[in-house]
Amino acid sequence: MRLSEFHRAVADEFGAVYGASIVRDLVISELGERTAADALAAGVDARDVWLALCVAMQVPASRRHGVGRLDPKM
């Protein structure tokens, strides 16, 4: 997952404003007691951050994989 896909997935799942807030403010134990923003800045893979965020926010498994990608152009 690319960083742009991560941000798109967060916005799609949580909304742009609320999503930005949880990425910046929610401390996640699976990320070493860091926020998603801090984990990304420390070099943690965006996919691992996305999955940890999904667990923390109880996003159903059916909405965790393959999100954030742009639809292919026809």
PDB file of N, H, CA, C and O in Angstrom:
ATOM      1  N   MET A   1       0.854  -1.173   0.000  1.00  0.00           N
ATOM      2  CA  MET A   1       0.000   0.000   0.000  1.00  0.00           C
ATOM      3  C   MET A   1       0.899   1.235   0.000  1.00  0.00           C
ATOM      4  O   MET A   1       1.818   1.356   0.809  1.00  0.00           O
ATOM      5  N   ARG A   2       0.614   2.127  -0.909  1.00  0.00           N
ATOM      6  H   ARG A   2      -0.133   2.028  -1.566  1.00  0.00           H
ATOM      7  CA  ARG A   2       1.339   3.397  -0.967  1.00  0.00           C
ATOM      8  C   ARG A   2       0.754   4.365   0.056  1.00  0.00           C
ATOM      9  O   ARG A   2      -0.371   4.190   0.524  1.00  0.00           O
ATOM     10  N   LEU A   3       1.524   5.370   0.387  1.00  0.00           N
ATOM     11  H   LEU A   3       2.438   5.512   0.007  1.00  0.00           H
ATOM     12  CA  LEU A   3       1.057   6.360   1.354  1.00  0.00           C
ATOM     13  C   LEU A   3      -0.204   7.062   0.851  1.00  0.00           C
ATOM     14  O   LEU A   3      -1.116   7.333   1.631  1.00  0.00           O
ATOM     15  N   SER A   4      -0.256   7.353  -0.440  1.00  0.00           N
ATOM     16  H   SER A   4       0.486   7.132  -1.074  1.00  0.00           H
ATOM     17  CA  SER A   4      -1.456   7.998  -0.997  1.00  0.00           C
ATOM     18  C   SER A   4      -2.673   7.078  -0.869  1.00  0.00           C
ATOM     19  O   SER A   4      -3.782   7.550  -0.620  1.00  0.00           O
ATOM     20  N   GLU A   5      -2.472   5.777  -1.035  1.00  0.00           N
ATOM     21  H   GLU A   5      -1.570   5.394  -1.237  1.00  0.00           H
ATOM     22  CA  GLU A   5      -3.565   4.816  -0.876  1.00  0.00           C
ATOM     23  C   GLU A   5      -4.011   4.752   0.581  1.00  0.00           C
ATOM     24  O   GLU A   5      -5.201   4.632   0.870  1.00  0.00           O
ATOM     25  N   PHE A   6      -3.049   4.833   1.492  1.00  0.00           N
ATOM     26  H   PHE A   6      -2.082   4.931   1.257  1.00  0.00           H
ATOM     27  CA  PHE A   6      -3.380   4.854   2.918  1.00  0.00           C
ATOM     28  C   PHE A   6      -4.296   6.038   3.230  1.00  0.00           C
ATOM     29  O   PHE A   6      -5.340   5.871   3.861  1.00  0.00           O
ATOM     30  N   HIS A   7      -3.907   7.217   2.791  1.00  0.00           N
ATOM     31  H   HIS A   7      -3.059   7.352   2.279  1.00  0.00           H
ATOM     32  CA  HIS A   7      -4.710   8.407   3.083  1.00  0.00           C
ATOM     33  C   HIS A   7      -6.080   8.347   2.410  1.00  0.00           C
ATOM     34  O   HIS A   7      -7.071   8.802   2.979  1.00  0.00           O
ATOM     35  N   ARG A   8      -6.137   7.795   1.215  1.00  0.00           N
ATOM     36  H   ARG A   8      -5.331   7.425   0.753  1.00  0.00           H
ATOM     37  CA  ARG A   8      -7.416   7.639   0.522  1.00  0.00           C
ATOM     38  C   ARG A   8      -8.309   6.651   1.281  1.00  0.00           C
ATOM     39  O   ARG A   8      -9.509   6.883   1.430  1.00  0.00           O
ATOM     40  N   ALA A   9      -7.724   5.556   1.756  1.00  0.00           N
ATOM     41  H   ALA A   9      -6.750   5.368   1.636  1.00  0.00           H
ATOM     42  CA  ALA A   9      -8.485   4.550   2.501  1.00  0.00           C
ATOM     43  C   ALA A   9      -9.029   5.134   3.801  1.00  0.00           C
ATOM     44  O   ALA A   9     -10.178   4.886   4.165  1.00  0.00           O
ATOM     45  N   VAL A  10      -8.200   5.911   4.499  1.00  0.00           N
ATOM     46  H   VAL A  10      -7.266   6.112   4.203  1.00  0.00           H
ATOM     47  CA  VAL A  10      -8.632   6.543   5.747  1.00  0.00           C
ATOM     48  C   VAL A  10      -9.797   7.495   5.471  1.00  0.00           C
ATOM     49  O   VAL A  10     -10.801   7.472   6.183  1.00  0.00           O
ATOM     50  N   ALA A  11      -9.668   8.317   4.458  1.00  0.00           N
ATOM     51  H   ALA A  11      -8.853   8.336   3.879  1.00  0.00           H
ATOM     52  CA  ALA A  11     -10.740   9.271   4.121  1.00  0.00           C
ATOM     53  C   ALA A  11     -12.014   8.550   3.700  1.00  0.00           C
ATOM     54  O   ALA A  11     -13.113   8.966   4.067  1.00  0.00           O
ATOM     55  N   ASP A  12     -11.875   7.476   2.935  1.00  0.00           N
ATOM     56  H   ASP A  12     -10.982   7.139   2.637  1.00  0.00           H
ATOM     57  CA  ASP A  12     -13.052   6.726   2.487  1.00  0.00           C
ATOM     58  C   ASP A  12     -13.766   6.046   3.652  1.00  0.00           C
ATOM     59  O   ASP A  12     -14.995   6.001   3.693  1.00  0.00           O
ATOM     60  N   GLU A  13     -12.989   5.520   4.595  1.00  0.00           N
ATOM     61  H   GLU A  13     -11.990   5.557   4.562  1.00  0.00           H
ATOM     62  CA  GLU A  13     -13.578   4.779   5.716  1.00  0.00           C
ATOM     63  C   GLU A  13     -14.119   5.698   6.803  1.00  0.00           C
ATOM     64  O   GLU A  13     -15.193   5.445   7.349  1.00  0.00           O
ATOM     65  N   PHE A  14     -13.388   6.760   7.122  1.00  0.00           N
ATOM     66  H   PHE A  14     -12.516   6.966   6.679  1.00  0.00           H
ATOM     67  CA  PHE A  14     -13.736   7.583   8.281  1.00  0.00           C
ATOM     68  C   PHE A  14     -14.156   9.006   7.945  1.00  0.00           C
ATOM     69  O   PHE A  14     -14.617   9.736   8.823  1.00  0.00           O
ATOM     70  N   GLY A  15     -14.005   9.409   6.693  1.00  0.00           N
ATOM     71  H   GLY A  15     -13.631   8.816   5.980  1.00  0.00           H
ATOM     72  CA  GLY A  15     -14.258  10.792   6.315  1.00  0.00           C
ATOM     73  C   GLY A  15     -12.961  11.577   6.428  1.00  0.00           C
ATOM     74  O   GLY A  15     -12.085  11.232   7.222  1.00  0.00           O
ATOM     75  N   ALA A  16     -12.841  12.625   5.641  1.00  0.00           N
ATOM     76  H   ALA A  16     -13.552  12.906   4.997  1.00  0.00           H
ATOM     77  CA  ALA A  16     -11.578  13.368   5.562  1.00  0.00           C
ATOM     78  C   ALA A  16     -11.192  13.999   6.897  1.00  0.00           C
ATOM     79  O   ALA A  16     -10.045  13.870   7.324  1.00  0.00           O
ATOM     80  N   VAL A  17     -12.117  14.671   7.558  1.00  0.00           N
ATOM     81  H   VAL A  17     -13.050  14.776   7.211  1.00  0.00           H
ATOM     82  CA  VAL A  17     -11.793  15.395   8.788  1.00  0.00           C
ATOM     83  C   VAL A  17     -11.580  14.431   9.951  1.00  0.00           C
ATOM     84  O   VAL A  17     -10.562  14.511  10.639  1.00  0.00           O
ATOM     85  N   TYR A  18     -12.528  13.520  10.179  1.00  0.00           N
ATOM     86  H   TYR A  18     -13.354  13.455   9.621  1.00  0.00           H
ATOM     87  CA  TYR A  18     -12.399  12.567  11.280  1.00  0.00           C
ATOM     88  C   TYR A  18     -11.211  11.641  11.040  1.00  0.00           C
ATOM     89  O   TYR A  18     -10.483  11.313  11.976  1.00  0.00           O
ATOM     90  N   GLY A  19     -11.011  11.222   9.801  1.00  0.00           N
ATOM     91  H   GLY A  19     -11.603  11.489   9.040  1.00  0.00           H
ATOM     92  CA  GLY A  19      -9.888  10.353   9.468  1.00  0.00           C
ATOM     93  C   GLY A  19      -8.557  11.016   9.784  1.00  0.00           C
ATOM     94  O   GLY A  19      -7.674  10.391  10.370  1.00  0.00           O
ATOM     95  N   ALA A  20      -8.409  12.273   9.402  1.00  0.00           N
ATOM     96  H   ALA A  20      -9.127  12.781   8.926  1.00  0.00           H
ATOM     97  CA  ALA A  20      -7.174  13.001   9.698  1.00  0.00           C
ATOM     98  C   ALA A  20      -6.961  13.104  11.205  1.00  0.00           C
ATOM     99  O   ALA A  20      -5.829  13.039  11.684  1.00  0.00           O
ATOM    100  N   SER A  21      -8.039  13.263  11.936  1.00  0.00           N
ATOM    101  H   SER A  21      -8.958  13.316  11.547  1.00  0.00           H
ATOM    102  CA  SER A  21      -7.946  13.377  13.388  1.00  0.00           C
ATOM    103  C   SER A  21      -7.476  12.077  14.019  1.00  0.00           C
ATOM    104  O   SER A  21      -6.601  12.098  14.884  1.00  0.00           O
ATOM    105  N   ILE A  22      -8.032  10.959  13.610  1.00  0.00           N
ATOM    106  H   ILE A  22      -8.743  10.942  12.907  1.00  0.00           H
ATOM    107  CA  ILE A  22      -7.605   9.696  14.236  1.00  0.00           C
ATOM    108  C   ILE A  22      -6.187   9.312  13.821  1.00  0.00           C
ATOM    109  O   ILE A  22      -5.456   8.722  14.616  1.00  0.00           O
ATOM    110  N   VAL A  23      -5.790   9.632  12.604  1.00  0.00           N
ATOM    111  H   VAL A  23      -6.385  10.111  11.958  1.00  0.00           H
ATOM    112  CA  VAL A  23      -4.412   9.367  12.176  1.00  0.00           C
ATOM    113  C   VAL A  23      -3.447  10.185  13.035  1.00  0.00           C
ATOM    114  O   VAL A  23      -2.376   9.699  13.399  1.00  0.00           O
ATOM    115  N   ARG A  24      -3.813  11.391  13.351  1.00  0.00           N
ATOM    116  H   ARG A  24      -4.683  11.786  13.056  1.00  0.00           H
ATOM    117  CA  ARG A  24      -2.955  12.298  14.111  1.00  0.00           C
ATOM    118  C   ARG A  24      -3.014  12.055  15.618  1.00  0.00           C
ATOM    119  O   ARG A  24      -2.007  12.235  16.303  1.00  0.00           O
ATOM    120  N   ASP A  25      -4.192  11.643  16.158  1.00  0.00           N
ATOM    121  H   ASP A  25      -5.009  11.497  15.601  1.00  0.00           H
ATOM    122  CA  ASP A  25      -4.395  11.661  17.609  1.00  0.00           C
ATOM    123  C   ASP A  25      -4.534  10.298  18.287  1.00  0.00           C
ATOM    124  O   ASP A  25      -4.216  10.179  19.470  1.00  0.00           O
ATOM    125  N   LEU A  26      -4.993   9.274  17.584  1.00  0.00           N
ATOM    126  H   LEU A  26      -5.252   9.370  16.623  1.00  0.00           H
ATOM    127  CA  LEU A  26      -5.257   7.983  18.212  1.00  0.00           C
ATOM    128  C   LEU A  26      -3.954   7.213  18.427  1.00  0.00           C
ATOM    129  O   LEU A  26      -3.256   6.893  17.465  1.00  0.00           O
ATOM    130  N   VAL A  27      -3.629   6.917  19.678  1.00  0.00           N
ATOM    131  H   VAL A  27      -4.196   7.177  20.459  1.00  0.00           H
ATOM    132  CA  VAL A  27      -2.445   6.127  20.004  1.00  0.00           C
ATOM    133  C   VAL A  27      -2.832   4.655  19.914  1.00  0.00           C
ATOM    134  O   VAL A  27      -3.809   4.224  20.526  1.00  0.00           O
ATOM    135  N   ILE A  28      -2.064   3.891  19.149  1.00  0.00           N
ATOM    136  H   ILE A  28      -1.271   4.241  18.651  1.00  0.00           H
ATOM    137  CA  ILE A  28      -2.392   2.495  18.847  1.00  0.00           C
ATOM    138  C   ILE A  28      -1.303   1.598  19.423  1.00  0.00           C
ATOM    139  O   ILE A  28      -0.127   1.737  19.088  1.00  0.00           O
ATOM    140  N   SER A  29      -1.710   0.676  20.293  1.00  0.00           N
ATOM    141  H   SER A  29      -2.665   0.563  20.565  1.00  0.00           H
ATOM    142  CA  SER A  29      -0.735  -0.200  20.948  1.00  0.00           C
ATOM    143  C   SER A  29       0.018  -1.066  19.944  1.00  0.00           C
ATOM    144  O   SER A  29       1.211  -1.315  20.121  1.00  0.00           O
ATOM    145  N   GLU A  30      -0.652  -1.527  18.899  1.00  0.00           N
ATOM    146  H   GLU A  30      -1.621  -1.324  18.754  1.00  0.00           H
ATOM    147  CA  GLU A  30      -0.008  -2.373  17.892  1.00  0.00           C
ATOM    148  C   GLU A  30       1.089  -1.631  17.131  1.00  0.00           C
ATOM    149  O   GLU A  30       1.908  -2.258  16.458  1.00  0.00           O
ATOM    150  N   LEU A  31       1.110  -0.321  17.230  1.00  0.00           N
ATOM    151  H   LEU A  31       0.444   0.188  17.776  1.00  0.00           H
ATOM    152  CA  LEU A  31       2.137   0.480  16.570  1.00  0.00           C
ATOM    153  C   LEU A  31       3.178   0.975  17.569  1.00  0.00           C
ATOM    154  O   LEU A  31       3.872   1.961  17.319  1.00  0.00           O
ATOM    155  N   GLY A  32       3.280   0.285  18.695  1.00  0.00           N
ATOM    156  H   GLY A  32       2.717  -0.516  18.898  1.00  0.00           H
ATOM    157  CA  GLY A  32       4.269   0.671  19.692  1.00  0.00           C
ATOM    158  C   GLY A  32       3.876   1.901  20.472  1.00  0.00           C
ATOM    159  O   GLY A  32       4.719   2.736  20.802  1.00  0.00           O
ATOM    160  N   GLU A  33       2.579   2.013  20.770  1.00  0.00           N
ATOM    161  H   GLU A  33       1.895   1.335  20.502  1.00  0.00           H
ATOM    162  CA  GLU A  33       2.054   3.166  21.507  1.00  0.00           C
ATOM    163  C   GLU A  33       2.323   4.477  20.768  1.00  0.00           C
ATOM    164  O   GLU A  33       2.651   5.499  21.371  1.00  0.00           O
ATOM    165  N   ARG A  34       2.172   4.415  19.442  1.00  0.00           N
ATOM    166  H   ARG A  34       1.905   3.585  18.952  1.00  0.00           H
ATOM    167  CA  ARG A  34       2.332   5.609  18.600  1.00  0.00           C
ATOM    168  C   ARG A  34       1.040   5.857  17.848  1.00  0.00           C
ATOM    169  O   ARG A  34       0.182   4.981  17.742  1.00  0.00           O
ATOM    170  N   THR A  35       0.920   7.063  17.332  1.00  0.00           N
ATOM    171  H   THR A  35       1.617   7.774  17.418  1.00  0.00           H
ATOM    172  CA  THR A  35      -0.187   7.360  16.432  1.00  0.00           C
ATOM    173  C   THR A  35       0.161   6.821  15.055  1.00  0.00           C
ATOM    174  O   THR A  35       1.316   6.489  14.786  1.00  0.00           O
ATOM    175  N   ALA A  36      -0.828   6.736  14.189  1.00  0.00           N
ATOM    176  H   ALA A  36      -1.765   7.006  14.407  1.00  0.00           H
ATOM    177  CA  ALA A  36      -0.572   6.305  12.815  1.00  0.00           C
ATOM    178  C   ALA A  36       0.397   7.266  12.130  1.00  0.00           C
ATOM    179  O   ALA A  36       1.285   6.835  11.395  1.00  0.00           O
ATOM    180  N   ALA A  37       0.229   8.563  12.369  1.00  0.00           N
ATOM    181  H   ALA A  37      -0.492   8.914  12.967  1.00  0.00           H
ATOM    182  CA  ALA A  37       1.120   9.564  11.762  1.00  0.00           C
ATOM    183  C   ALA A  37       2.556   9.368  12.238  1.00  0.00           C
ATOM    184  O   ALA A  37       3.490   9.442  11.440  1.00  0.00           O
ATOM    185  N   ASP A  38       2.735   9.118  13.533  1.00  0.00           N
ATOM    186  H   ASP A  38       1.976   9.058  14.181  1.00  0.00           H
ATOM    187  CA  ASP A  38       4.077   8.899  14.068  1.00  0.00           C
ATOM    188  C   ASP A  38       4.693   7.614  13.518  1.00  0.00           C
ATOM    189  O   ASP A  38       5.884   7.574  13.210  1.00  0.00           O
ATOM    190  N   ALA A  39       3.887   6.576  13.397  1.00  0.00           N
ATOM    191  H   ALA A  39       2.919   6.608  13.647  1.00  0.00           H
ATOM    192  CA  ALA A  39       4.387   5.310  12.865  1.00  0.00           C
ATOM    193  C   ALA A  39       4.813   5.466  11.404  1.00  0.00           C
ATOM    194  O   ALA A  39       5.859   4.956  11.002  1.00  0.00           O
ATOM    195  N   LEU A  40       4.011   6.164  10.618  1.00  0.00           N
ATOM    196  H   LEU A  40       3.161   6.579  10.944  1.00  0.00           H
ATOM    197  CA  LEU A  40       4.381   6.405   9.221  1.00  0.00           C
ATOM    198  C   LEU A  40       5.668   7.218   9.135  1.00  0.00           C
ATOM    199  O   LEU A  40       6.538   6.923   8.316  1.00  0.00           O
ATOM    200  N   ALA A  41       5.787   8.232   9.970  1.00  0.00           N
ATOM    201  H   ALA A  41       5.080   8.472  10.635  1.00  0.00           H
ATOM    202  CA  ALA A  41       6.988   9.063   9.976  1.00  0.00           C
ATOM    203  C   ALA A  41       8.223   8.267  10.393  1.00  0.00           C
ATOM    204  O   ALA A  41       9.339   8.587   9.985  1.00  0.00           O
ATOM    205  N   ALA A  42       8.022   7.229  11.207  1.00  0.00           N
ATOM    206  H   ALA A  42       7.115   6.969  11.539  1.00  0.00           H
ATOM    207  CA  ALA A  42       9.124   6.383  11.662  1.00  0.00           C
ATOM    208  C   ALA A  42       9.478   5.301  10.649  1.00  0.00           C
ATOM    209  O   ALA A  42      10.417   4.533  10.860  1.00  0.00           O
ATOM    210  N   GLY A  43       8.726   5.238   9.548  1.00  0.00           N
ATOM    211  H   GLY A  43       7.963   5.862   9.377  1.00  0.00           H
ATOM    212  CA  GLY A  43       9.039   4.292   8.494  1.00  0.00           C
ATOM    213  C   GLY A  43       8.259   2.990   8.520  1.00  0.00           C
ATOM    214  O   GLY A  43       8.578   2.069   7.768  1.00  0.00           O
ATOM    215  N   VAL A  44       7.247   2.894   9.367  1.00  0.00           N
ATOM    216  H   VAL A  44       6.988   3.643   9.977  1.00  0.00           H
ATOM    217  CA  VAL A  44       6.401   1.697   9.377  1.00  0.00           C
ATOM    218  C   VAL A  44       5.617   1.659   8.074  1.00  0.00           C
ATOM    219  O   VAL A  44       5.109   2.681   7.615  1.00  0.00           O
ATOM    220  N   ASP A  45       5.523   0.486   7.489  1.00  0.00           N
ATOM    221  H   ASP A  45       5.936  -0.345   7.862  1.00  0.00           H
ATOM    222  CA  ASP A  45       4.831   0.309   6.218  1.00  0.00           C
ATOM    223  C   ASP A  45       3.375   0.780   6.327  1.00  0.00           C
ATOM    224  O   ASP A  45       2.691   0.481   7.305  1.00  0.00           O
ATOM    225  N   ALA A  46       2.919   1.507   5.328  1.00  0.00           N
ATOM    226  H   ALA A  46       3.476   1.750   4.533  1.00  0.00           H
ATOM    227  CA  ALA A  46       1.562   2.068   5.332  1.00  0.00           C
ATOM    228  C   ALA A  46       0.499   0.981   5.471  1.00  0.00           C
ATOM    229  O   ALA A  46      -0.513   1.195   6.137  1.00  0.00           O
ATOM    230  N   ARG A  47       0.710  -0.169   4.860  1.00  0.00           N
ATOM    231  H   ARG A  47       1.533  -0.343   4.319  1.00  0.00           H
ATOM    232  CA  ARG A  47      -0.268  -1.265   4.978  1.00  0.00           C
ATOM    233  C   ARG A  47      -0.369  -1.752   6.423  1.00  0.00           C
ATOM    234  O   ARG A  47      -1.466  -2.009   6.917  1.00  0.00           O
ATOM    235  N   ASP A  48       0.776  -1.880   7.099  1.00  0.00           N
ATOM    236  H   ASP A  48       1.667  -1.671   6.697  1.00  0.00           H
ATOM    237  CA  ASP A  48       0.763  -2.310   8.496  1.00  0.00           C
ATOM    238  C   ASP A  48       0.069  -1.276   9.374  1.00  0.00           C
ATOM    239  O   ASP A  48      -0.651  -1.634  10.306  1.00  0.00           O
ATOM    240  N   VAL A  49       0.278  -0.012   9.083  1.00  0.00           N
ATOM    241  H   VAL A  49       0.863   0.279   8.326  1.00  0.00           H
ATOM    242  CA  VAL A  49      -0.383   1.055   9.833  1.00  0.00           C
ATOM    243  C   VAL A  49      -1.886   1.010   9.574  1.00  0.00           C
ATOM    244  O   VAL A  49      -2.682   1.137  10.504  1.00  0.00           O
ATOM    245  N   TRP A  50      -2.273   0.830   8.317  1.00  0.00           N
ATOM    246  H   TRP A  50      -1.626   0.727   7.561  1.00  0.00           H
ATOM    247  CA  TRP A  50      -3.692   0.747   7.968  1.00  0.00           C
ATOM    248  C   TRP A  50      -4.369  -0.405   8.708  1.00  0.00           C
ATOM    249  O   TRP A  50      -5.445  -0.231   9.280  1.00  0.00           O
ATOM    250  N   LEU A  51      -3.741  -1.578   8.700  1.00  0.00           N
ATOM    251  H   LEU A  51      -2.866  -1.719   8.236  1.00  0.00           H
ATOM    252  CA  LEU A  51      -4.351  -2.735   9.358  1.00  0.00           C
ATOM    253  C   LEU A  51      -4.434  -2.535  10.866  1.00  0.00           C
ATOM    254  O   LEU A  51      -5.431  -2.918  11.479  1.00  0.00           O
ATOM    255  N   ALA A  52      -3.414  -1.946  11.477  1.00  0.00           N
ATOM    256  H   ALA A  52      -2.604  -1.635  10.979  1.00  0.00           H
ATOM    257  CA  ALA A  52      -3.464  -1.662  12.911  1.00  0.00           C
ATOM    258  C   ALA A  52      -4.559  -0.648  13.231  1.00  0.00           C
ATOM    259  O   ALA A  52      -5.253  -0.783  14.239  1.00  0.00           O
ATOM    260  N   LEU A  53      -4.715   0.354  12.390  1.00  0.00           N
ATOM    261  H   LEU A  53      -4.151   0.464  11.571  1.00  0.00           H
ATOM    262  CA  LEU A  53      -5.772   1.343  12.563  1.00  0.00           C
ATOM    263  C   LEU A  53      -7.143   0.684  12.446  1.00  0.00           C
ATOM    264  O   LEU A  53      -8.056   0.998  13.211  1.00  0.00           O
ATOM    265  N   CYS A  54      -7.284  -0.220  11.496  1.00  0.00           N
ATOM    266  H   CYS A  54      -6.543  -0.475  10.874  1.00  0.00           H
ATOM    267  CA  CYS A  54      -8.556  -0.932  11.326  1.00  0.00           C
ATOM    268  C   CYS A  54      -8.908  -1.765  12.555  1.00  0.00           C
ATOM    269  O   CYS A  54     -10.062  -1.793  12.983  1.00  0.00           O
ATOM    270  N   VAL A  55      -7.914  -2.440  13.119  1.00  0.00           N
ATOM    271  H   VAL A  55      -6.976  -2.418  12.772  1.00  0.00           H
ATOM    272  CA  VAL A  55      -8.152  -3.230  14.331  1.00  0.00           C
ATOM    273  C   VAL A  55      -8.572  -2.305  15.470  1.00  0.00           C
ATOM    274  O   VAL A  55      -9.547  -2.579  16.170  1.00  0.00           O
ATOM    275  N   ALA A  56      -7.842  -1.217  15.653  1.00  0.00           N
ATOM    276  H   ALA A  56      -7.050  -0.994  15.084  1.00  0.00           H
ATOM    277  CA  ALA A  56      -8.136  -0.286  16.738  1.00  0.00           C
ATOM    278  C   ALA A  56      -9.528   0.330  16.610  1.00  0.00           C
ATOM    279  O   ALA A  56     -10.195   0.586  17.612  1.00  0.00           O
ATOM    280  N   MET A  57      -9.954   0.564  15.380  1.00  0.00           N
ATOM    281  H   MET A  57      -9.412   0.356  14.566  1.00  0.00           H
ATOM    282  CA  MET A  57     -11.253   1.213  15.144  1.00  0.00           C
ATOM    283  C   MET A  57     -12.357   0.209  14.823  1.00  0.00           C
ATOM    284  O   MET A  57     -13.474   0.600  14.483  1.00  0.00           O
ATOM    285  N   GLN A  58     -12.048  -1.077  14.931  1.00  0.00           N
ATOM    286  H   GLN A  58     -11.141  -1.395  15.208  1.00  0.00           H
ATOM    287  CA  GLN A  58     -13.011  -2.160  14.712  1.00  0.00           C
ATOM    288  C   GLN A  58     -13.665  -2.100  13.329  1.00  0.00           C
ATOM    289  O   GLN A  58     -14.874  -2.284  13.185  1.00  0.00           O
ATOM    290  N   VAL A  59     -12.840  -1.841  12.325  1.00  0.00           N
ATOM    291  H   VAL A  59     -11.858  -1.692  12.441  1.00  0.00           H
ATOM    292  CA  VAL A  59     -13.321  -1.874  10.937  1.00  0.00           C
ATOM    293  C   VAL A  59     -13.471  -3.337  10.544  1.00  0.00           C
ATOM    294  O   VAL A  59     -12.535  -4.117  10.725  1.00  0.00           O
ATOM    295  N   PRO A  60     -14.628  -3.729  10.009  1.00  0.00           N
ATOM    296  CA  PRO A  60     -14.816  -5.128   9.622  1.00  0.00           C
ATOM    297  C   PRO A  60     -13.759  -5.580   8.604  1.00  0.00           C
ATOM    298  O   PRO A  60     -13.324  -4.802   7.756  1.00  0.00           O
ATOM    299  N   ALA A  61     -13.364  -6.834   8.706  1.00  0.00           N
ATOM    300  H   ALA A  61     -13.717  -7.466   9.395  1.00  0.00           H
ATOM    301  CA  ALA A  61     -12.333  -7.389   7.825  1.00  0.00           C
ATOM    302  C   ALA A  61     -12.682  -7.213   6.352  1.00  0.00           C
ATOM    303  O   ALA A  61     -11.790  -7.053   5.519  1.00  0.00           O
ATOM    304  N   SER A  62     -13.956  -7.240   6.030  1.00  0.00           N
ATOM    305  H   SER A  62     -14.681  -7.370   6.707  1.00  0.00           H
ATOM    306  CA  SER A  62     -14.371  -7.114   4.630  1.00  0.00           C
ATOM    307  C   SER A  62     -14.039  -5.733   4.047  1.00  0.00           C
ATOM    308  O   SER A  62     -14.028  -5.567   2.827  1.00  0.00           O
ATOM    309  N   ARG A  63     -13.773  -4.753   4.900  1.00  0.00           N
ATOM    310  H   ARG A  63     -13.782  -4.888   5.891  1.00  0.00           H
ATOM    311  CA  ARG A  63     -13.455  -3.407   4.413  1.00  0.00           C
ATOM    312  C   ARG A  63     -11.983  -3.042   4.601  1.00  0.00           C
ATOM    313  O   ARG A  63     -11.617  -1.876   4.452  1.00  0.00           O
ATOM    314  N   ARG A  64     -11.142  -4.009   4.923  1.00  0.00           N
ATOM    315  H   ARG A  64     -11.440  -4.957   5.044  1.00  0.00           H
ATOM    316  CA  ARG A  64      -9.735  -3.723   5.212  1.00  0.00           C
ATOM    317  C   ARG A  64      -8.808  -3.915   4.026  1.00  0.00           C
ATOM    318  O   ARG A  64      -7.773  -3.253   3.948  1.00  0.00           O
ATOM    319  N   HIS A  65      -9.142  -4.786   3.118  1.00  0.00           N
ATOM    320  H   HIS A  65      -9.983  -5.324   3.182  1.00  0.00           H
ATOM    321  CA  HIS A  65      -8.210  -5.169   2.047  1.00  0.00           C
ATOM    322  C   HIS A  65      -8.624  -4.587   0.700  1.00  0.00           C
ATOM    323  O   HIS A  65      -9.802  -4.578   0.341  1.00  0.00           O
ATOM    324  N   GLY A  66      -7.631  -4.103  -0.034  1.00  0.00           N
ATOM    325  H   GLY A  66      -6.674  -4.110   0.257  1.00  0.00           H
ATOM    326  CA  GLY A  66      -7.883  -3.581  -1.367  1.00  0.00           C
ATOM    327  C   GLY A  66      -8.462  -2.194  -1.404  1.00  0.00           C
ATOM    328  O   GLY A  66      -8.889  -1.734  -2.463  1.00  0.00           O
ATOM    329  N   VAL A  67      -8.489  -1.509  -0.274  1.00  0.00           N
ATOM    330  H   VAL A  67      -8.141  -1.882   0.586  1.00  0.00           H
ATOM    331  CA  VAL A  67      -9.046  -0.155  -0.258  1.00  0.00           C
ATOM    332  C   VAL A  67      -7.963   0.855  -0.570  1.00  0.00           C
ATOM    333  O   VAL A  67      -6.772   0.566  -0.454  1.00  0.00           O
ATOM    334  N   GLY A  68      -8.386   2.036  -0.965  1.00  0.00           N
ATOM    335  H   GLY A  68      -9.354   2.271  -1.059  1.00  0.00           H
ATOM    336  CA  GLY A  68      -7.465   3.123  -1.219  1.00  0.00           C
ATOM    337  C   GLY A  68      -6.970   3.203  -2.638  1.00  0.00           C
ATOM    338  O   GLY A  68      -6.343   4.190  -3.023  1.00  0.00           O
ATOM    339  N   ARG A  69      -7.238   2.187  -3.418  1.00  0.00           N
ATOM    340  H   ARG A  69      -7.747   1.385  -3.106  1.00  0.00           H
ATOM    341  CA  ARG A  69      -6.768   2.195  -4.807  1.00  0.00           C
ATOM    342  C   ARG A  69      -7.751   2.951  -5.685  1.00  0.00           C
ATOM    343  O   ARG A  69      -8.961   2.934  -5.461  1.00  0.00           O
ATOM    344  N   LEU A  70      -7.202   3.608  -6.681  1.00  0.00           N
ATOM    345  H   LEU A  70      -6.219   3.623  -6.863  1.00  0.00           H
ATOM    346  CA  LEU A  70      -8.059   4.283  -7.653  1.00  0.00           C
ATOM    347  C   LEU A  70      -8.644   3.243  -8.587  1.00  0.00           C
ATOM    348  O   LEU A  70      -8.004   2.232  -8.878  1.00  0.00           O
ATOM    349  N   ASP A  71      -9.845   3.482  -9.054  1.00  0.00           N
ATOM    350  H   ASP A  71     -10.366   4.302  -8.818  1.00  0.00           H
ATOM    351  CA  ASP A  71     -10.439   2.597 -10.042  1.00  0.00           C
ATOM    352  C   ASP A  71      -9.631   2.692 -11.336  1.00  0.00           C
ATOM    353  O   ASP A  71      -9.223   3.784 -11.733  1.00  0.00           O
ATOM    354  N   PRO A  72      -9.403   1.571 -11.986  1.00  0.00           N
ATOM    355  CA  PRO A  72      -8.645   1.639 -13.237  1.00  0.00           C
ATOM    356  C   PRO A  72      -9.379   2.475 -14.276  1.00  0.00           C
ATOM    357  O   PRO A  72     -10.607   2.434 -14.359  1.00  0.00           O
ATOM    358  N   LYS A  73      -8.631   3.227 -15.062  1.00  0.00           N
ATOM    359  H   LYS A  73      -7.634   3.260 -14.995  1.00  0.00           H
ATOM    360  CA  LYS A  73      -9.241   4.044 -16.116  1.00  0.00           C
ATOM    361  C   LYS A  73      -9.695   3.119 -17.238  1.00  0.00           C
ATOM    362  O   LYS A  73      -9.015   2.159 -17.601  1.00  0.00           O
ATOM    363  N   MET A  74     -10.848   3.440 -17.763  1.00  0.00           N
ATOM    364  H   MET A  74     -11.400   4.220 -17.468  1.00  0.00           H
ATOM    365  CA  MET A  74     -11.404   2.608 -18.858  1.00  0.00           C
ATOM    366  C   MET A  74     -10.958   3.136 -20.174  1.00  0.00           C
ATOM    367  O   MET A  74     -11.314   2.582 -21.214  1.00  0.00           O
TER     368      MET A  74
END
